[in-house]
Amino acid sequence: MAVKMNGEELKLILEEGENRTTEFKENMEGLDKEIVAFSNARGGRILLGVSDSGGIKGINITNRLNSQIQDIANNCQPRVDIVIEEIDKILIIEVPEGEEKPYMCSKGFYLRIGPNSQKLSRDEILRFAIQEGGVRYDEQINTRFDFKEDFDERRFSEFLKRSKITVNLPYVNILANLDLAEKQEGENYFKNVVGLFFSKNVKKFNHSAYTSCILFKGRDRSHIIDRKDFDGNLVEQVEDAVRFVERNTLLAYQIKGLERKEIEQYPADAIREGIVNAIMHRDYFETGSNVFVYIYDDFIEIINPGGLFRIKKEELGKICARRNELVAELFRMLWLVEKAGTGIQRMKDAMKNVGLKKPKIDVSENFFTIRFYGHKKEELAKISEGKEIIKLNERQKEAIEFVKEKGRITNSEYQKLNNTTRETAKLDLDKMLRLEIFERRGSGRGIFYTLSGNWVKLGKNGKSEKRG
């Protein structure tokens, strides 16, 4: 309920004039469009009996007039709960911000922009409905999805296993019970979320629903070392992107006496949370861009299409507003996310716990970017003490295990083992030569690599110590 206005407050409002939360009207003409315009924005007040210039004209206030105004508000779709107040022959109509946007009247959809109420075009209405959550991509029926042709039983079976669902029902029934499908006139129809999680080809239904991971040399995007595009289902995209980051970032081992401590260039929990956040909250209506994970020398950027959804930047981590309710719910069932609205704070905590500054968040109208600053190479060297100062990525550790088993490895075998490029393989192998982990043998096309005799095994995953 609005607080009753006094004469001094009214005088101040009249002096300030019309703005994004105040509208002056001499009579009831067009009142319905002003009500829905404020409901679709942040709410506001309409002063009935006041000219556009702020002059008091007054109005004959009767019970019939009040009833007519209530009827206008009730006939909006959805209805608007207004509060009416009378002061000095002026009727003040308080209009709250709507909770079920968008609102419309018989004349159409209107939105308060600055001091004016503007009618929305068809495309503007659609964008507004999407932005406000009135239309959600994951909840829309996909009429192109053919269950027999497109449904991937393996992916759905894996989901049931990981989410510990053990009901003995046909898959179509389980999907319906999970609110992922519905029956209309005897036919089963499946929502877009099924295409994102349980289709054989995700890009068939959304050609931008994939994640690109790119490794750059240096601190800008001028030189690409490695790139992979992952277009499996959303869970697979998370796992593939996380593995790409692990393969292309550093891991130092610090040995003090008999204790060995792993020091990651970036805390794995923070990076995983950032990737999950991007894939879970991206705008899937936006088909001109996809999720990006950029790896530079000492920072990582994760970028997803879609700005903030129904919250302000300062509310991040405090208020939960999920753009894709069904996507978020399936991630929750798979234990990929915890309590709603805690992801940003968990990223900050994970970085703080290892002595790194909190992630930097940048938000525009169309993109959400989070940047993680990791340990620099020089910092890792300073952190490492004692006998062991070796920094290996996941590819190099895989290669060590391969050589331990096979006795040798070539550049081509390295590429195949790690699904990487020839240039990346050469950079990795050259570094292992400099660290005297590998020795190069042969010549020309017959070059291969073996473990150096100066290294002894301390444990699995390439954790080694240089002798003497």
C-alpha positions as CSV (number, residue, x, y, z in Angstrom):
1,M,0.0,0.0,0.0
2,A,1.4,3.4,-1.0
3,V,2.1,6.0,1.7
4,K,-0.4,8.8,1.7
5,M,0.9,11.9,0.0
6,N,0.8,15.4,1.7
7,G,0.5,18.8,0.1
8,E,4.2,19.6,0.1
9,E,5.1,16.3,-1.6
10,L,2.4,17.0,-4.3
11,K,3.8,20.5,-4.9
12,L,7.3,19.1,-5.4
13,I,6.0,16.5,-7.9
14,L,4.2,19.1,-9.8
15,E,7.3,21.3,-10.0
16,E,9.5,18.5,-11.2
17,G,7.1,17.6,-14.0
18,E,6.5,14.4,-15.9
19,N,9.3,11.7,-15.9
20,R,9.7,8.0,-16.1
21,T,7.7,7.4,-12.9
22,T,5.2,10.3,-13.1
23,E,2.4,11.1,-15.7
24,F,0.0,14.0,-15.7
25,K,-3.5,13.6,-17.2
26,E,-6.4,16.1,-17.3
27,N,-9.0,13.3,-17.9
28,M,-9.4,9.5,-18.3
29,E,-8.5,9.4,-22.0
30,G,-5.7,6.9,-22.6
31,L,-5.5,5.9,-18.9
32,D,-5.3,2.2,-19.7
33,K,-2.2,2.5,-21.8
34,E,-0.5,4.6,-19.0
35,I,-1.3,1.9,-16.5
36,V,0.2,-1.0,-18.5
37,A,3.2,1.2,-19.5
38,F,4.1,1.7,-15.8
39,S,3.4,-2.0,-15.0
40,N,5.8,-3.1,-17.8
41,A,8.5,-0.7,-16.4
42,R,9.4,0.0,-12.8
43,G,6.0,1.3,-11.7
44,G,4.9,4.9,-11.2
45,R,2.1,7.3,-10.5
46,I,-0.6,8.9,-12.6
47,L,-2.0,12.3,-11.4
48,L,-5.5,12.7,-12.8
49,G,-6.7,16.3,-13.0
50,V,-3.3,17.8,-13.9
51,S,-2.3,19.4,-17.2
52,D,0.9,18.3,-19.1
53,S,2.6,21.5,-17.8
54,G,1.8,20.6,-14.2
55,G,-1.2,23.0,-13.7
56,I,-3.9,21.8,-11.4
57,K,-7.2,21.5,-13.4
58,G,-9.0,19.4,-10.8
59,I,-11.4,16.5,-11.4
60,N,-14.9,15.7,-10.1
61,I,-14.0,12.7,-7.9
62,T,-17.0,10.3,-7.3
63,N,-17.4,6.7,-6.3
64,R,-18.4,6.0,-10.0
65,L,-15.1,7.5,-11.2
66,N,-13.1,5.4,-8.8
67,S,-15.1,2.3,-9.9
68,Q,-14.4,3.1,-13.6
69,I,-10.6,3.4,-12.9
70,Q,-10.6,0.1,-11.1
71,D,-12.5,-1.5,-14.0
72,I,-9.8,-0.2,-16.4
73,A,-7.0,-1.7,-14.3
74,N,-8.9,-5.0,-13.9
75,N,-9.5,-5.3,-17.7
76,C,-5.7,-5.1,-18.4
77,Q,-4.1,-8.4,-19.2
78,P,-3.1,-9.5,-16.6
79,R,-5.0,-7.3,-14.2
80,V,-3.1,-4.5,-12.5
81,D,-3.5,-4.0,-8.7
82,I,-3.6,-0.2,-8.4
83,V,-4.0,2.1,-5.4
84,I,-6.1,5.2,-5.6
85,E,-5.5,8.3,-3.4
86,E,-7.3,11.7,-3.4
87,I,-5.7,15.0,-2.6
88,D,-6.8,18.6,-3.5
89,K,-9.2,17.5,-6.3
90,I,-6.5,15.4,-7.8
91,L,-6.7,11.7,-8.1
92,I,-3.4,9.9,-7.7
93,I,-3.2,6.4,-9.1
94,E,-0.2,4.4,-7.8
95,V,0.8,1.7,-10.3
96,P,3.2,-1.0,-9.1
97,E,5.8,-2.7,-11.2
98,G,4.2,-5.8,-12.6
99,E,5.2,-9.3,-11.6
100,E,3.7,-11.0,-14.7
101,K,5.1,-8.9,-17.6
102,P,4.3,-8.1,-20.3
103,Y,0.9,-6.3,-19.6
104,M,-1.4,-5.2,-22.3
105,C,-4.6,-3.1,-22.7
106,S,-7.1,-3.0,-25.5
107,K,-4.9,-0.6,-27.5
108,G,-1.8,-3.0,-27.3
109,F,1.4,-3.2,-25.3
110,Y,3.0,-0.1,-23.9
111,L,6.3,0.6,-22.0
112,R,7.3,3.7,-20.0
113,I,10.5,5.1,-21.5
114,G,11.6,8.4,-19.9
115,P,8.6,10.7,-19.6
116,N,6.5,9.0,-22.4
117,S,4.5,5.7,-22.8
118,Q,5.5,4.1,-26.1
119,K,3.6,1.5,-27.9
120,L,5.7,-1.6,-28.7
121,S,6.0,-3.2,-32.1
122,R,5.6,-7.0,-32.6
123,D,9.4,-7.6,-32.5
124,E,9.7,-5.3,-29.4
125,I,7.0,-7.2,-27.6
126,L,8.7,-10.5,-28.3
127,R,12.1,-9.2,-27.1
128,F,10.5,-7.7,-24.0
129,A,8.7,-10.9,-23.2
130,I,11.9,-12.9,-23.5
131,Q,13.8,-10.3,-21.4
132,E,11.2,-10.4,-18.6
133,G,10.9,-14.2,-18.6
134,G,7.4,-14.2,-20.1
135,V,8.7,-16.4,-22.8
136,R,11.5,-18.9,-22.0
137,Y,13.4,-20.7,-24.7
138,D,13.8,-24.0,-22.8
139,E,10.0,-24.2,-22.0
140,Q,8.8,-23.7,-25.6
141,I,7.5,-26.7,-27.5
142,N,9.8,-27.9,-30.3
143,T,7.5,-29.1,-33.1
144,R,10.5,-30.3,-35.2
145,F,11.6,-32.8,-32.5
146,D,10.8,-36.3,-33.7
147,F,11.1,-38.7,-30.8
148,K,12.0,-41.8,-32.8
149,E,14.5,-40.0,-35.0
150,D,16.0,-37.4,-32.6
151,F,15.9,-38.8,-29.1
152,D,19.2,-40.2,-27.7
153,E,18.4,-43.0,-25.3
154,R,22.0,-43.3,-24.2
155,R,22.2,-39.6,-23.1
156,F,18.9,-39.9,-21.3
157,S,19.8,-43.2,-19.6
158,E,23.1,-41.5,-18.4
159,F,21.0,-38.6,-17.0
160,L,18.7,-41.0,-15.1
161,K,21.7,-42.8,-13.6
162,R,23.5,-39.7,-12.5
163,S,20.4,-38.1,-11.1
164,K,19.5,-41.3,-9.3
165,I,16.1,-41.7,-10.9
166,T,15.1,-45.4,-10.9
167,V,11.4,-45.4,-11.9
168,N,10.4,-48.2,-14.3
169,L,8.4,-46.2,-16.9
170,P,8.6,-45.5,-20.6
171,Y,11.0,-42.7,-21.4
172,V,8.2,-40.5,-22.8
173,N,6.3,-40.8,-19.5
174,I,9.4,-39.9,-17.5
175,L,10.0,-36.8,-19.7
176,A,6.4,-35.7,-19.1
177,N,6.7,-36.2,-15.3
178,L,9.8,-34.0,-15.4
179,D,7.8,-31.3,-17.2
180,L,10.0,-31.7,-20.3
181,A,7.2,-32.9,-22.5
182,E,3.4,-32.7,-22.7
183,K,0.5,-34.3,-24.6
184,Q,-1.7,-32.3,-26.8
185,E,-4.7,-34.0,-28.6
186,G,-3.2,-37.4,-28.1
187,E,0.3,-36.5,-29.4
188,N,3.5,-36.1,-27.4
189,Y,5.3,-32.8,-27.8
190,F,8.8,-32.1,-26.4
191,K,10.2,-28.9,-25.1
192,N,13.4,-27.2,-26.4
193,V,15.3,-28.4,-23.3
194,V,15.0,-32.0,-24.5
195,G,16.9,-30.9,-27.7
196,L,19.6,-29.4,-25.6
197,F,20.1,-32.4,-23.3
198,F,18.7,-35.5,-24.9
199,S,18.9,-35.2,-28.7
200,K,21.3,-37.0,-31.0
201,N,22.3,-33.7,-32.6
202,V,22.0,-30.6,-30.4
203,K,22.9,-28.2,-33.2
204,K,20.1,-29.5,-35.4
205,F,17.6,-27.6,-33.2
206,N,19.8,-24.7,-32.2
207,H,22.9,-24.1,-34.4
208,S,24.5,-21.8,-31.8
209,A,24.1,-24.1,-28.8
210,Y,27.8,-25.0,-28.6
211,T,30.9,-23.9,-26.7
212,S,34.1,-22.7,-28.2
213,C,37.4,-23.0,-26.3
214,I,40.4,-21.1,-27.6
215,L,44.0,-21.0,-26.3
216,F,45.9,-17.8,-27.2
217,K,49.5,-17.0,-27.0
218,G,50.1,-13.9,-24.9
219,R,47.4,-11.6,-23.5
220,D,45.3,-10.8,-26.6
221,R,43.6,-12.7,-29.4
222,S,46.1,-12.2,-32.2
223,H,47.7,-15.6,-32.1
224,I,45.6,-18.8,-31.7
225,I,47.5,-21.9,-30.5
226,D,44.6,-24.3,-30.1
227,R,40.8,-24.2,-30.6
228,K,38.0,-26.7,-30.1
229,D,34.3,-26.4,-30.6
230,F,32.2,-28.7,-28.4
231,D,28.7,-29.4,-29.6
232,G,27.6,-32.3,-27.4
233,N,24.7,-31.9,-25.0
234,L,24.9,-29.2,-22.4
235,V,26.4,-31.5,-19.8
236,E,29.1,-32.8,-22.2
237,Q,29.9,-29.2,-23.2
238,V,30.6,-28.4,-19.5
239,E,32.9,-31.4,-19.1
240,D,34.7,-30.9,-22.4
241,A,35.3,-27.3,-21.7
242,V,36.7,-28.0,-18.2
243,R,39.0,-30.6,-19.7
244,F,40.2,-28.2,-22.3
245,V,41.1,-25.6,-19.6
246,E,42.9,-28.3,-17.5
247,R,45.0,-29.4,-20.6
248,N,45.9,-25.8,-21.4
249,T,46.8,-24.3,-18.0
250,L,49.7,-24.9,-15.6
251,L,49.9,-27.1,-12.6
252,A,52.9,-26.7,-10.2
253,Y,54.0,-29.3,-7.6
254,Q,55.5,-28.0,-4.4
255,I,57.4,-30.5,-2.3
256,K,58.4,-29.9,1.3
257,G,60.0,-32.9,3.0
258,L,57.7,-35.8,2.4
259,E,54.7,-33.6,1.6
260,R,53.7,-32.8,-2.0
261,K,51.1,-30.1,-2.8
262,E,49.5,-29.3,-6.1
263,I,49.2,-25.7,-7.1
264,E,46.7,-25.0,-9.9
265,Q,47.1,-21.9,-12.1
266,Y,43.4,-21.5,-11.6
267,P,41.2,-23.2,-9.0
268,A,39.2,-25.9,-10.8
269,D,36.1,-25.2,-8.8
270,A,36.0,-21.6,-9.9
271,I,36.5,-22.4,-13.6
272,R,33.9,-25.2,-13.6
273,E,31.4,-22.9,-11.9
274,G,32.1,-20.2,-14.4
275,I,31.5,-22.6,-17.3
276,V,28.4,-24.0,-15.8
277,N,27.1,-20.5,-15.2
278,A,27.7,-19.5,-18.8
279,I,26.1,-22.5,-20.4
280,M,23.1,-22.6,-18.0
281,H,22.2,-18.9,-18.1
282,R,23.0,-18.0,-21.7
283,D,20.3,-16.6,-24.0
284,Y,19.4,-19.5,-26.3
285,F,17.1,-17.3,-28.3
286,E,20.3,-15.5,-29.5
287,T,21.4,-17.7,-32.4
288,G,24.2,-15.4,-33.6
289,S,26.7,-16.2,-30.9
290,N,27.7,-19.1,-28.6
291,V,29.6,-19.6,-25.3
292,F,33.3,-18.8,-25.5
293,V,36.1,-19.8,-23.1
294,Y,39.3,-17.8,-23.9
295,I,42.6,-18.8,-22.3
296,Y,45.4,-16.3,-22.2
297,D,48.8,-16.4,-20.6
298,D,47.6,-15.4,-17.1
299,F,43.8,-15.0,-17.3
300,I,40.7,-16.7,-18.6
301,E,37.6,-15.1,-20.0
302,I,34.2,-16.9,-20.1
303,I,31.6,-15.1,-22.3
304,N,28.0,-16.0,-22.9
305,P,25.3,-14.4,-25.0
306,G,22.7,-12.6,-22.9
307,G,23.1,-9.8,-20.4
308,L,21.7,-9.8,-16.9
309,F,18.3,-11.4,-16.5
310,R,15.8,-9.4,-14.4
311,I,18.4,-8.2,-11.9
312,K,21.0,-5.5,-11.6
313,K,24.7,-6.0,-11.5
314,E,24.9,-5.2,-7.8
315,E,22.4,-7.9,-7.0
316,L,24.6,-10.6,-8.5
317,G,25.2,-13.4,-6.0
318,K,22.4,-12.0,-3.8
319,I,19.2,-12.5,-5.9
320,C,18.5,-15.5,-8.1
321,A,16.9,-15.0,-11.5
322,R,17.2,-17.9,-13.8
323,R,16.7,-17.3,-17.5
324,N,16.4,-21.0,-18.3
325,E,14.4,-22.6,-15.5
326,L,14.3,-26.1,-16.9
327,V,18.0,-26.1,-17.9
328,A,18.9,-25.0,-14.4
329,E,16.7,-27.6,-12.8
330,L,18.3,-30.4,-14.8
331,F,21.8,-29.2,-13.9
332,R,20.7,-29.2,-10.2
333,M,19.4,-32.8,-10.5
334,L,22.9,-33.7,-11.9
335,W,24.6,-32.0,-8.9
336,L,26.3,-29.6,-11.3
337,V,24.9,-26.6,-9.3
338,E,24.0,-26.2,-5.7
339,K,21.7,-23.7,-4.1
340,A,20.2,-21.1,-6.4
341,G,22.0,-17.8,-6.6
342,T,25.2,-19.0,-4.9
343,G,27.4,-19.6,-8.0
344,I,29.0,-16.1,-8.1
345,Q,29.9,-16.2,-4.5
346,R,31.4,-19.7,-4.8
347,M,33.6,-18.5,-7.6
348,K,34.8,-15.6,-5.5
349,D,35.4,-17.9,-2.5
350,A,37.4,-20.4,-4.6
351,M,39.7,-17.7,-6.0
352,K,40.1,-16.0,-2.5
353,N,41.0,-19.4,-0.9
354,V,44.1,-19.7,-3.1
355,G,45.2,-16.1,-2.7
356,L,43.9,-14.9,-6.1
357,K,41.7,-11.8,-6.6
358,K,38.0,-12.2,-7.2
359,P,36.7,-12.6,-10.7
360,K,35.9,-9.5,-12.7
361,I,32.4,-9.3,-14.1
362,D,31.5,-7.2,-17.1
363,V,27.9,-7.0,-18.3
364,S,26.5,-5.4,-21.5
365,E,23.0,-5.6,-23.0
366,N,23.8,-8.7,-25.0
367,F,26.8,-10.4,-23.2
368,F,27.9,-11.5,-19.8
369,T,31.7,-11.8,-19.3
370,I,33.6,-13.2,-16.3
371,R,37.4,-13.0,-16.1
372,F,39.6,-15.1,-13.8
373,Y,43.1,-13.9,-13.1
374,G,45.3,-16.9,-12.3
375,H,48.8,-17.4,-11.0
376,K,51.4,-16.0,-13.4
377,K,54.2,-18.3,-14.5
378,E,56.7,-16.3,-12.4
379,E,54.4,-16.5,-9.4
380,L,54.2,-20.3,-9.7
381,A,58.0,-20.5,-9.7
382,K,58.1,-18.4,-6.6
383,I,55.4,-20.5,-4.9
384,S,57.3,-23.7,-5.6
385,E,60.0,-24.4,-3.1
386,G,62.4,-27.2,-2.3
387,K,63.6,-29.7,-4.8
388,E,60.7,-29.7,-7.2
389,I,59.7,-26.8,-9.5
390,I,57.9,-28.6,-12.4
391,K,54.8,-27.2,-14.1
392,L,53.0,-29.6,-16.4
393,N,49.6,-29.3,-18.2
394,E,47.3,-32.3,-18.6
395,R,48.5,-33.1,-22.1
396,Q,52.1,-33.3,-20.9
397,K,51.1,-35.6,-18.0
398,E,49.2,-37.9,-20.4
399,A,52.3,-38.0,-22.5
400,I,54.5,-39.1,-19.6
401,E,52.1,-41.9,-18.8
402,F,52.1,-42.9,-22.4
403,V,55.9,-43.1,-22.6
404,K,56.1,-45.0,-19.3
405,E,53.8,-47.6,-20.9
406,K,55.1,-47.5,-24.6
407,G,58.7,-46.4,-24.0
408,R,58.5,-43.6,-26.6
409,I,56.2,-41.0,-28.2
410,T,56.3,-39.1,-31.5
411,N,54.8,-35.7,-32.3
412,S,52.0,-37.4,-34.3
413,E,51.2,-39.7,-31.4
414,Y,51.2,-36.7,-29.0
415,Q,48.6,-35.0,-31.3
416,K,46.4,-38.0,-31.4
417,L,46.7,-38.8,-27.7
418,N,45.6,-35.2,-26.7
419,N,43.5,-34.4,-29.7
420,T,45.5,-31.2,-30.3
421,T,47.4,-29.5,-33.1
422,R,50.9,-30.1,-34.4
423,E,52.0,-26.6,-33.2
424,T,50.7,-27.2,-29.6
425,A,52.4,-30.6,-29.5
426,K,55.7,-29.1,-30.6
427,L,55.4,-26.3,-27.9
428,D,54.6,-28.9,-25.2
429,L,57.4,-31.3,-26.2
430,D,60.0,-28.5,-26.5
431,K,59.2,-27.4,-23.0
432,M,59.6,-31.0,-21.7
433,L,63.0,-31.1,-23.4
434,R,64.0,-27.9,-21.7
435,L,62.9,-29.3,-18.3
436,E,64.9,-32.5,-19.1
437,I,61.8,-34.7,-18.7
438,F,62.1,-36.0,-22.2
439,E,65.1,-36.7,-24.5
440,R,64.8,-36.4,-28.2
441,R,66.1,-39.3,-30.3
442,G,66.3,-40.0,-34.0
443,S,66.3,-37.5,-36.8
444,G,64.1,-36.0,-39.5
445,R,60.7,-37.8,-39.7
446,G,62.1,-40.5,-37.4
447,I,62.3,-38.2,-34.3
448,F,60.7,-39.6,-31.1
449,Y,60.9,-38.8,-27.4
450,T,61.8,-40.9,-24.4
451,L,61.9,-40.2,-20.7
452,S,65.2,-38.6,-19.6
453,G,67.4,-40.6,-17.3
454,N,67.6,-37.6,-15.0
455,W,64.1,-38.1,-13.8
456,V,62.6,-40.5,-11.3
457,K,58.9,-41.3,-10.7
458,L,57.4,-39.8,-7.6
459,G,53.8,-40.7,-8.4
460,K,51.2,-40.7,-11.1
461,N,50.1,-37.9,-13.5
462,G,53.6,-36.8,-14.3
463,K,54.6,-35.7,-10.8
464,S,58.4,-36.0,-11.1
465,E,61.5,-34.7,-9.4
466,K,64.8,-33.9,-11.0
467,R,67.8,-35.7,-9.5
468,G,70.8,-34.0,-7.9
